[in-house]
Amino acid sequence: MATTGEVRAGPAPRSLRLPGIVLGVGLGGFVDGILLHQLLQWHHMLTSTNTDRIGLKYYSPHSVSGLEMNTVWDGIFHTVCWLAVLIGLALLYSRVTHGRRRVWTSRVLWGWILAGWGIFNLVEGLLDHQILGIHHVHGGPYQVWWDIGFLVLGALLLLGGWALQRGGRAFDPERGA
Amino acid sequence: MGGHEHLMHEHRTGGAHPLPGGPLPTVLAVALLAVLAAGYLLLVRRAARRHPGRTWSRWRTASFLTGCALAAGALLPPLGAFAHGDFRGHMAQHLLIGMYAPLALVLGAPVTLLLRTLPPARARRLTGLLHSRPLRFLAHPVTALLLSTGSLAVLYGTPLYDVTAAHPALHWLVHTHFLLSGCLFAWVVAGPDPAPARPGVPARLVLLGVAVALHATFSQLLYGGFLIGVHAPVDQVRGGAQLMYYGGDIAELLLAGALVATWRPARGPHRRTAARLSPTESLSSP
Protein backbone atom coordinates (compact mmCIF):
# COMPACT_ATOMS: atom_id res chain seq x y z
CA MET A 1 0.00 0.00 0.00
CA ALA A 2 1.32 3.41 -0.87
CA THR A 3 2.39 5.33 2.14
CA THR A 4 3.82 8.24 0.23
CA GLY A 5 0.59 10.16 0.58
CA GLU A 6 0.58 10.39 4.31
CA VAL A 7 2.24 12.83 6.58
CA ARG A 8 2.82 12.70 10.30
CA ALA A 9 -0.23 12.39 12.49
CA GLY A 10 -1.74 15.85 12.56
CA PRO A 11 -4.49 17.51 14.49
CA ALA A 12 -7.22 16.70 11.95
CA PRO A 13 -7.34 12.91 11.73
CA ARG A 14 -11.07 12.64 11.07
CA SER A 15 -11.32 15.25 8.38
CA LEU A 16 -11.58 12.72 5.56
CA ARG A 17 -14.16 10.53 7.22
CA LEU A 18 -17.34 12.21 6.10
CA PRO A 19 -16.32 12.90 2.47
CA GLY A 20 -14.87 9.39 2.18
CA ILE A 21 -18.02 7.71 3.49
CA VAL A 22 -20.42 9.80 1.37
CA LEU A 23 -18.29 9.16 -1.71
CA GLY A 24 -18.16 5.45 -0.87
CA VAL A 25 -21.94 5.24 -0.49
CA GLY A 26 -22.38 6.79 -3.94
CA LEU A 27 -19.73 4.65 -5.62
CA GLY A 28 -21.11 1.51 -3.93
CA GLY A 29 -24.49 2.44 -5.34
CA PHE A 30 -22.99 2.68 -8.81
CA VAL A 31 -21.45 -0.78 -8.46
CA ASP A 32 -24.90 -2.09 -7.54
CA GLY A 33 -26.68 -0.05 -10.20
CA ILE A 34 -24.35 -0.72 -13.11
CA LEU A 35 -23.23 -4.26 -12.30
CA LEU A 36 -26.36 -5.83 -10.81
CA HIS A 37 -29.16 -3.80 -12.40
CA GLN A 38 -27.68 -3.35 -15.82
CA LEU A 39 -24.92 -5.76 -16.75
CA LEU A 40 -26.16 -8.84 -14.90
CA GLN A 41 -29.82 -7.72 -14.78
CA TRP A 42 -30.28 -9.63 -11.53
CA HIS A 43 -32.77 -7.16 -10.14
CA HIS A 44 -34.32 -3.72 -10.44
CA MET A 45 -35.69 -1.59 -7.64
CA LEU A 46 -39.12 -3.24 -7.51
CA THR A 47 -38.69 -6.68 -9.00
CA SER A 48 -39.86 -8.59 -5.93
CA THR A 49 -42.91 -6.53 -5.03
CA ASN A 50 -45.04 -9.66 -5.41
CA THR A 51 -43.47 -10.96 -2.19
CA ASP A 52 -42.68 -7.67 -0.46
CA ARG A 53 -43.69 -6.83 3.08
CA ILE A 54 -45.39 -3.50 2.56
CA GLY A 55 -48.03 -4.50 0.04
CA LEU A 56 -46.76 -2.73 -3.05
CA LYS A 57 -48.30 -3.62 -6.38
CA TYR A 58 -46.23 -6.13 -8.35
CA TYR A 59 -44.21 -4.59 -11.15
CA SER A 60 -42.92 -7.38 -13.35
CA PRO A 61 -39.70 -6.48 -15.13
CA HIS A 62 -41.05 -8.43 -18.10
CA SER A 63 -44.06 -6.21 -18.79
CA VAL A 64 -43.79 -2.76 -20.29
CA SER A 65 -45.64 -0.91 -17.50
CA GLY A 66 -43.80 -2.90 -14.82
CA LEU A 67 -40.49 -2.13 -16.41
CA GLU A 68 -41.47 1.53 -16.64
CA MET A 69 -42.13 1.70 -12.90
CA ASN A 70 -38.87 -0.11 -12.24
CA THR A 71 -37.10 2.35 -14.50
CA VAL A 72 -38.55 5.31 -12.63
CA TRP A 73 -37.34 3.88 -9.33
CA ASP A 74 -33.99 2.97 -10.81
CA GLY A 75 -33.84 6.60 -11.91
CA ILE A 76 -34.47 7.82 -8.36
CA PHE A 77 -31.82 5.44 -7.09
CA HIS A 78 -29.48 6.77 -9.81
CA THR A 79 -30.12 10.35 -8.70
CA VAL A 80 -29.33 9.47 -5.08
CA CYS A 81 -26.06 7.81 -6.12
CA TRP A 82 -25.01 10.82 -8.18
CA LEU A 83 -25.89 13.25 -5.42
CA ALA A 84 -23.79 11.20 -2.98
CA VAL A 85 -20.81 11.21 -5.35
CA LEU A 86 -21.03 14.94 -6.11
CA ILE A 87 -21.65 15.94 -2.49
CA GLY A 88 -18.80 13.66 -1.39
CA LEU A 89 -16.47 15.35 -3.85
CA ALA A 90 -17.64 18.80 -2.74
CA LEU A 91 -17.02 17.88 0.91
CA LEU A 92 -13.60 16.56 0.03
CA TYR A 93 -12.83 19.75 -1.87
CA SER A 94 -13.91 21.92 1.02
CA ARG A 95 -11.59 20.05 3.36
CA VAL A 96 -8.52 19.61 1.20
CA THR A 97 -6.78 22.76 0.21
CA HIS A 98 -3.24 21.53 -0.29
CA GLY A 99 -1.77 18.21 -1.22
CA ARG A 100 -4.77 17.42 -3.35
CA ARG A 101 -2.79 14.84 -5.29
CA ARG A 102 -1.61 13.12 -2.18
CA VAL A 103 -5.06 12.86 -0.75
CA TRP A 104 -5.88 10.34 -3.49
CA THR A 105 -3.08 8.06 -2.40
CA SER A 106 -4.01 8.33 1.24
CA ARG A 107 -5.10 5.12 2.93
CA VAL A 108 -7.41 7.12 5.10
CA LEU A 109 -9.54 8.29 2.18
CA TRP A 110 -9.72 4.87 0.50
CA GLY A 111 -10.44 3.21 3.82
CA TRP A 112 -13.42 5.49 4.39
CA ILE A 113 -14.59 5.03 0.79
CA LEU A 114 -14.60 1.25 1.27
CA ALA A 115 -16.40 1.71 4.57
CA GLY A 116 -18.98 3.87 2.81
CA TRP A 117 -19.50 1.15 0.21
CA GLY A 118 -20.00 -1.33 3.08
CA ILE A 119 -22.54 0.98 4.67
CA PHE A 120 -24.39 1.20 1.36
CA ASN A 121 -24.58 -2.60 1.16
CA LEU A 122 -25.71 -2.94 4.79
CA VAL A 123 -28.42 -0.27 4.56
CA GLU A 124 -29.62 -1.40 1.13
CA GLY A 125 -29.51 -5.06 2.24
CA LEU A 126 -31.33 -4.55 5.52
CA LEU A 127 -33.86 -2.01 4.28
CA ASP A 128 -34.72 -3.06 0.73
CA HIS A 129 -34.04 -6.82 0.88
CA GLN A 130 -34.94 -7.72 4.45
CA ILE A 131 -37.34 -5.17 5.90
CA LEU A 132 -39.22 -3.93 2.83
CA GLY A 133 -38.49 -6.90 0.60
CA ILE A 134 -39.05 -4.83 -2.56
CA HIS A 135 -36.25 -6.64 -4.39
CA HIS A 136 -33.62 -9.26 -3.77
CA VAL A 137 -30.05 -9.47 -4.99
CA HIS A 138 -30.79 -12.48 -7.15
CA GLY A 139 -34.41 -13.57 -6.92
CA GLY A 140 -35.19 -17.26 -6.91
CA PRO A 141 -34.98 -20.27 -4.61
CA TYR A 142 -31.62 -19.20 -3.20
CA GLN A 143 -32.44 -15.53 -2.75
CA VAL A 144 -31.91 -15.72 1.02
CA TRP A 145 -28.33 -16.79 0.47
CA TRP A 146 -27.67 -14.08 -2.08
CA ASP A 147 -29.11 -11.49 0.32
CA ILE A 148 -26.97 -12.82 3.17
CA GLY A 149 -23.90 -12.76 0.93
CA PHE A 150 -24.66 -9.13 0.07
CA LEU A 151 -24.83 -8.23 3.76
CA VAL A 152 -21.66 -10.18 4.57
CA LEU A 153 -19.86 -8.37 1.75
CA GLY A 154 -21.10 -5.09 3.22
CA ALA A 155 -19.84 -5.99 6.68
CA LEU A 156 -16.46 -7.09 5.29
CA LEU A 157 -16.12 -3.85 3.32
CA LEU A 158 -17.02 -1.78 6.36
CA LEU A 159 -14.56 -3.63 8.62
CA GLY A 160 -11.83 -3.78 5.96
CA GLY A 161 -12.24 -0.10 5.16
CA TRP A 162 -12.19 0.84 8.80
CA ALA A 163 -9.02 -1.22 9.38
CA LEU A 164 -7.41 0.29 6.28
CA GLN A 165 -7.99 3.87 7.37
CA ARG A 166 -6.82 3.06 10.89
CA GLY A 167 -3.60 1.56 9.52
CA GLY A 168 -2.88 4.67 7.47
CA ARG A 169 -1.46 7.64 9.22
CA ALA A 170 -3.82 10.54 9.42
CA PHE A 171 -3.83 12.76 6.41
CA ASP A 172 -3.62 16.34 7.44
CA PRO A 173 -4.89 18.48 4.61
CA GLU A 174 -3.29 21.60 6.03
CA ARG A 175 0.19 20.19 5.72
CA GLY A 176 0.52 20.31 1.98
CA ALA A 177 3.39 21.49 -0.17
CA MET B 1 -22.44 -11.05 -34.07
CA GLY B 2 -24.47 -12.92 -36.69
CA GLY B 3 -27.65 -11.16 -35.70
CA HIS B 4 -26.01 -7.77 -35.94
CA GLU B 5 -24.62 -8.62 -39.34
CA HIS B 6 -28.11 -9.52 -40.42
CA LEU B 7 -29.61 -6.24 -39.24
CA MET B 8 -26.85 -4.34 -40.92
CA HIS B 9 -27.64 -5.90 -44.25
CA GLU B 10 -31.30 -5.17 -43.82
CA HIS B 11 -30.59 -1.50 -43.39
CA ARG B 12 -28.17 -1.20 -46.20
CA THR B 13 -29.86 -0.08 -49.33
CA GLY B 14 -28.90 -0.69 -52.93
CA GLY B 15 -25.43 -2.00 -52.18
CA ALA B 16 -24.31 1.23 -50.49
CA HIS B 17 -21.06 1.01 -48.58
CA PRO B 18 -21.48 0.20 -44.87
CA LEU B 19 -19.41 3.22 -43.89
CA PRO B 20 -21.18 6.58 -44.25
CA GLY B 21 -20.18 8.19 -47.53
CA GLY B 22 -18.01 5.25 -48.54
CA PRO B 23 -14.56 4.38 -47.20
CA LEU B 24 -12.89 7.67 -48.18
CA PRO B 25 -14.19 9.95 -45.38
CA THR B 26 -13.37 7.30 -42.77
CA VAL B 27 -9.84 6.94 -44.11
CA LEU B 28 -9.44 10.73 -44.09
CA ALA B 29 -10.78 11.10 -40.57
CA VAL B 30 -8.54 8.37 -39.20
CA ALA B 31 -5.56 9.87 -41.04
CA LEU B 32 -6.38 13.23 -39.47
CA LEU B 33 -6.41 11.64 -36.02
CA ALA B 34 -3.07 9.98 -36.77
CA VAL B 35 -1.63 13.36 -37.78
CA LEU B 36 -2.97 14.85 -34.54
CA ALA B 37 -1.29 12.10 -32.51
CA ALA B 38 1.97 12.47 -34.42
CA GLY B 39 1.88 16.26 -33.97
CA TYR B 40 1.43 15.82 -30.24
CA LEU B 41 4.41 13.46 -30.07
CA LEU B 42 6.55 15.92 -32.04
CA LEU B 43 5.63 18.70 -29.62
CA VAL B 44 6.48 16.47 -26.67
CA ARG B 45 9.93 15.92 -28.19
CA ARG B 46 10.33 19.63 -28.77
CA ALA B 47 9.28 20.37 -25.18
CA ALA B 48 11.88 17.92 -23.92
CA ARG B 49 14.57 19.61 -26.01
CA ARG B 50 13.56 23.11 -24.92
CA HIS B 51 13.28 22.35 -21.24
CA PRO B 52 15.70 19.50 -20.56
CA GLY B 53 15.04 19.61 -16.83
CA ARG B 54 11.28 19.26 -17.03
CA THR B 55 9.83 16.07 -18.30
CA TRP B 56 6.44 16.01 -19.93
CA SER B 57 4.27 13.57 -18.04
CA ARG B 58 3.99 10.20 -19.75
CA TRP B 59 0.46 9.95 -18.43
CA ARG B 60 -0.54 13.00 -20.43
CA THR B 61 1.03 11.58 -23.57
CA ALA B 62 -0.62 8.21 -23.00
CA SER B 63 -3.94 9.91 -22.37
CA PHE B 64 -3.84 12.00 -25.55
CA LEU B 65 -2.85 9.01 -27.68
CA THR B 66 -5.64 6.98 -26.07
CA GLY B 67 -8.08 9.72 -27.00
CA CYS B 68 -6.98 9.61 -30.66
CA ALA B 69 -7.19 5.81 -30.62
CA LEU B 70 -10.68 5.83 -29.09
CA ALA B 71 -11.98 8.24 -31.73
CA ALA B 72 -10.34 6.22 -34.51
CA GLY B 73 -11.69 2.98 -33.05
CA ALA B 74 -15.19 4.42 -33.10
CA LEU B 75 -14.91 5.18 -36.83
CA LEU B 76 -13.05 2.13 -38.15
CA PRO B 77 -15.02 -0.67 -39.81
CA PRO B 78 -15.93 -3.07 -36.98
CA LEU B 79 -17.83 -0.44 -35.01
CA GLY B 80 -18.20 2.11 -37.80
CA ALA B 81 -20.02 -0.33 -40.06
CA PHE B 82 -22.15 -1.74 -37.23
CA ALA B 83 -23.10 1.79 -36.23
CA HIS B 84 -24.29 2.55 -39.73
CA GLY B 85 -27.09 0.04 -39.55
CA ASP B 86 -27.82 -0.38 -35.87
CA PHE B 87 -28.85 2.22 -33.32
CA ARG B 88 -26.93 0.47 -30.54
CA GLY B 89 -23.78 0.71 -32.62
CA HIS B 90 -24.55 4.36 -33.30
CA MET B 91 -24.83 5.01 -29.58
CA ALA B 92 -21.59 3.18 -28.75
CA GLN B 93 -19.89 5.23 -31.44
CA HIS B 94 -21.23 8.50 -30.06
CA LEU B 95 -20.29 7.61 -26.50
CA LEU B 96 -16.73 7.04 -27.65
CA ILE B 97 -16.56 10.13 -29.87
CA GLY B 98 -18.51 12.48 -27.62
CA MET B 99 -17.48 11.46 -24.10
CA TYR B 100 -14.58 9.03 -23.73
CA ALA B 101 -12.24 10.30 -26.45
CA PRO B 102 -12.70 14.00 -25.46
CA LEU B 103 -11.91 13.29 -21.81
CA ALA B 104 -8.73 11.44 -22.76
CA LEU B 105 -7.71 14.20 -25.20
CA VAL B 106 -8.31 16.96 -22.64
CA LEU B 107 -6.31 15.09 -19.99
CA GLY B 108 -3.43 15.13 -22.46
CA ALA B 109 -3.18 18.91 -21.81
CA PRO B 110 -2.65 19.90 -25.47
CA VAL B 111 -2.96 23.65 -24.75
CA THR B 112 -0.29 23.50 -22.04
CA LEU B 113 1.95 21.58 -24.42
CA LEU B 114 1.42 24.24 -27.09
CA LEU B 115 2.15 27.04 -24.64
CA ARG B 116 5.34 25.32 -23.67
CA THR B 117 6.60 24.70 -27.18
CA LEU B 118 5.42 27.63 -29.29
CA PRO B 119 7.80 30.54 -29.86
CA PRO B 120 7.13 33.15 -27.12
CA ALA B 121 5.35 35.59 -29.44
CA ARG B 122 2.94 32.97 -30.67
CA ALA B 123 2.41 31.55 -27.21
CA ARG B 124 1.47 35.03 -26.06
CA ARG B 125 -0.98 35.27 -28.93
CA LEU B 126 -2.48 31.93 -27.90
CA THR B 127 -2.88 33.17 -24.33
CA GLY B 128 -4.51 36.29 -25.72
CA LEU B 129 -6.87 34.14 -27.74
CA LEU B 130 -7.78 32.18 -24.62
CA HIS B 131 -8.68 35.47 -22.93
CA SER B 132 -10.60 36.81 -25.92
CA ARG B 133 -14.27 37.59 -25.72
CA PRO B 134 -15.50 34.94 -28.20
CA LEU B 135 -13.57 32.22 -26.44
CA ARG B 136 -14.82 33.36 -23.05
CA PHE B 137 -18.32 33.05 -24.41
CA LEU B 138 -17.63 29.63 -25.90
CA ALA B 139 -16.01 28.39 -22.71
CA HIS B 140 -18.82 29.64 -20.52
CA PRO B 141 -20.17 26.62 -18.65
CA VAL B 142 -23.71 27.17 -19.91
CA THR B 143 -22.56 27.41 -23.54
CA ALA B 144 -20.50 24.27 -23.13
CA LEU B 145 -23.44 22.44 -21.55
CA LEU B 146 -25.88 23.50 -24.27
CA LEU B 147 -23.48 22.63 -27.07
CA SER B 148 -22.62 19.19 -25.72
CA THR B 149 -25.50 17.73 -23.72
CA GLY B 150 -28.10 20.09 -25.12
CA SER B 151 -27.41 19.05 -28.68
CA LEU B 152 -28.63 15.54 -27.81
CA ALA B 153 -32.16 16.90 -27.60
CA VAL B 154 -31.81 18.39 -31.07
CA LEU B 155 -30.36 15.21 -32.56
CA TYR B 156 -32.83 12.73 -31.08
CA GLY B 157 -35.84 14.98 -30.56
CA THR B 158 -36.07 16.27 -34.12
CA PRO B 159 -35.91 14.49 -37.47
CA LEU B 160 -32.19 15.35 -37.57
CA TYR B 161 -31.11 11.83 -36.68
CA ASP B 162 -33.05 10.35 -39.58
CA VAL B 163 -31.70 12.98 -41.94
CA THR B 164 -28.10 12.26 -40.92
CA ALA B 165 -28.65 8.58 -41.71
CA ALA B 166 -29.41 9.57 -45.30
CA HIS B 167 -26.78 12.29 -45.77
CA PRO B 168 -23.18 11.22 -45.11
CA ALA B 169 -21.86 14.78 -45.07
CA LEU B 170 -24.28 15.74 -42.31
CA HIS B 171 -23.40 12.54 -40.50
CA TRP B 172 -19.74 13.52 -40.45
CA LEU B 173 -20.66 17.01 -39.34
CA VAL B 174 -22.53 15.52 -36.36
CA HIS B 175 -19.50 13.36 -35.50
CA THR B 176 -17.28 16.42 -35.57
CA HIS B 177 -19.74 18.37 -33.47
CA PHE B 178 -19.83 15.61 -30.83
CA LEU B 179 -16.05 15.37 -30.65
CA LEU B 180 -15.51 19.13 -30.40
CA SER B 181 -18.38 19.88 -28.02
CA GLY B 182 -17.34 16.90 -25.89
CA CYS B 183 -13.81 18.31 -25.70
CA LEU B 184 -15.21 21.74 -24.85
CA PHE B 185 -17.29 20.39 -21.99
CA ALA B 186 -14.50 18.18 -20.61
CA TRP B 187 -12.09 21.14 -20.87
CA VAL B 188 -14.44 23.49 -19.00
CA VAL B 189 -15.27 20.96 -16.28
CA ALA B 190 -11.86 19.43 -15.74
CA GLY B 191 -8.45 19.10 -17.12
CA PRO B 192 -4.97 20.37 -16.59
CA ASP B 193 -5.22 23.00 -19.33
CA PRO B 194 -5.89 26.65 -18.54
CA ALA B 195 -9.40 27.82 -19.43
CA PRO B 196 -10.82 31.35 -19.44
CA ALA B 197 -13.02 32.12 -16.46
CA ARG B 198 -13.34 28.49 -15.43
CA PRO B 199 -15.64 28.50 -12.40
CA GLY B 200 -14.62 27.08 -9.04
CA VAL B 201 -14.89 23.43 -8.13
CA PRO B 202 -18.32 23.63 -6.41
CA ALA B 203 -19.84 25.35 -9.46
CA ARG B 204 -18.28 22.76 -11.74
CA LEU B 205 -19.68 19.93 -9.62
CA VAL B 206 -23.13 21.51 -9.98
CA LEU B 207 -22.58 21.86 -13.74
CA LEU B 208 -21.61 18.20 -13.94
CA GLY B 209 -24.69 17.31 -11.91
CA VAL B 210 -26.94 19.19 -14.34
CA ALA B 211 -25.26 17.48 -17.30
CA VAL B 212 -25.70 14.08 -15.65
CA ALA B 213 -29.38 14.76 -14.98
CA LEU B 214 -30.01 15.90 -18.55
CA HIS B 215 -28.09 12.97 -20.02
CA ALA B 216 -29.99 10.48 -17.87
CA THR B 217 -33.33 12.13 -18.68
CA PHE B 218 -32.65 12.04 -22.40
CA SER B 219 -31.69 8.36 -22.22
CA GLN B 220 -34.86 7.54 -20.28
CA LEU B 221 -37.02 9.46 -22.77
CA LEU B 222 -35.29 7.63 -25.60
CA TYR B 223 -35.87 4.33 -23.82
CA GLY B 224 -39.53 5.10 -23.40
CA GLY B 225 -39.85 6.17 -27.03
CA PHE B 226 -40.66 9.79 -26.28
CA LEU B 227 -37.90 11.26 -28.39
CA ILE B 228 -39.55 11.06 -31.75
CA GLY B 229 -36.54 11.69 -33.91
CA VAL B 230 -35.21 8.15 -33.94
CA HIS B 231 -36.69 5.63 -36.31
CA ALA B 232 -35.17 2.26 -35.53
CA PRO B 233 -36.49 -1.09 -34.26
CA VAL B 234 -37.67 -0.85 -30.63
CA ASP B 235 -35.10 -3.28 -29.25
CA GLN B 236 -32.31 -1.27 -30.89
CA VAL B 237 -33.59 2.02 -29.48
CA ARG B 238 -33.88 0.50 -26.00
CA GLY B 239 -30.47 -1.13 -26.21
CA GLY B 240 -28.98 2.16 -27.38
CA ALA B 241 -30.75 4.11 -24.64
CA GLN B 242 -29.43 1.75 -21.96
CA LEU B 243 -25.96 2.05 -23.39
CA MET B 244 -26.33 5.84 -23.26
CA TYR B 245 -27.58 5.70 -19.66
CA TYR B 246 -24.92 3.49 -18.14
CA GLY B 247 -22.09 4.23 -20.57
CA GLY B 248 -22.74 7.91 -19.92
CA ASP B 249 -22.61 7.32 -16.16
CA ILE B 250 -19.18 5.72 -16.35
CA ALA B 251 -17.87 8.51 -18.58
CA GLU B 252 -19.26 11.14 -16.21
CA LEU B 253 -17.77 9.38 -13.19
CA LEU B 254 -14.41 9.45 -14.97
CA LEU B 255 -14.94 13.14 -15.69
CA ALA B 256 -15.72 13.75 -12.00
CA GLY B 257 -12.52 11.88 -11.19
CA ALA B 258 -10.60 14.08 -13.62
CA LEU B 259 -12.12 17.16 -12.04
CA VAL B 260 -10.88 16.32 -8.57
CA ALA B 261 -7.56 14.99 -9.81
CA THR B 262 -6.79 18.26 -11.57
CA TRP B 263 -8.39 20.80 -9.30
CA ARG B 264 -6.18 23.61 -8.22
CA PRO B 265 -6.09 24.64 -4.59
CA ALA B 266 -8.35 27.61 -4.01
CA ARG B 267 -6.18 29.30 -1.45
CA GLY B 268 -2.84 28.90 0.23
CA PRO B 269 0.71 30.11 0.03
CA HIS B 270 1.38 28.56 -3.37
CA ARG B 271 -1.43 30.35 -5.10
CA ARG B 272 -0.28 32.92 -7.57
CA THR B 273 -2.89 35.57 -7.11
CA ALA B 274 -3.11 36.86 -10.64
CA ALA B 275 -3.12 33.44 -12.17
CA ARG B 276 -6.73 33.29 -13.18
CA LEU B 277 -5.75 31.88 -16.51
CA SER B 278 -2.71 30.37 -14.85
CA PRO B 279 -0.58 30.18 -17.99
CA THR B 280 0.75 27.26 -16.02
CA GLU B 281 4.27 26.16 -15.97
CA SER B 282 4.50 27.84 -19.38
CA LEU B 283 6.14 30.99 -20.51
CA SER B 284 8.46 32.09 -17.79
CA SER B 285 10.18 28.77 -17.31
CA PRO B 286 13.98 28.68 -17.18
Interface residues (C-beta under 8 A of the other chain):
Chain A: F30 G33 I34 Q38 L39 E68 T71 G75 H78 T79 W82 L83 V85 L86 L89 A90 L92 Y93 T97 H98 R100 R101 W104 G176 A177
Chain B: V201 P202 L205 V206 L208 G209 V212 A213 A216 Q220 Y223 G224 Q242 Y245 Y246 D249 I250 L253 A256 L259 V260 A261 W263 P265 A266 R267 G268 P269 H270
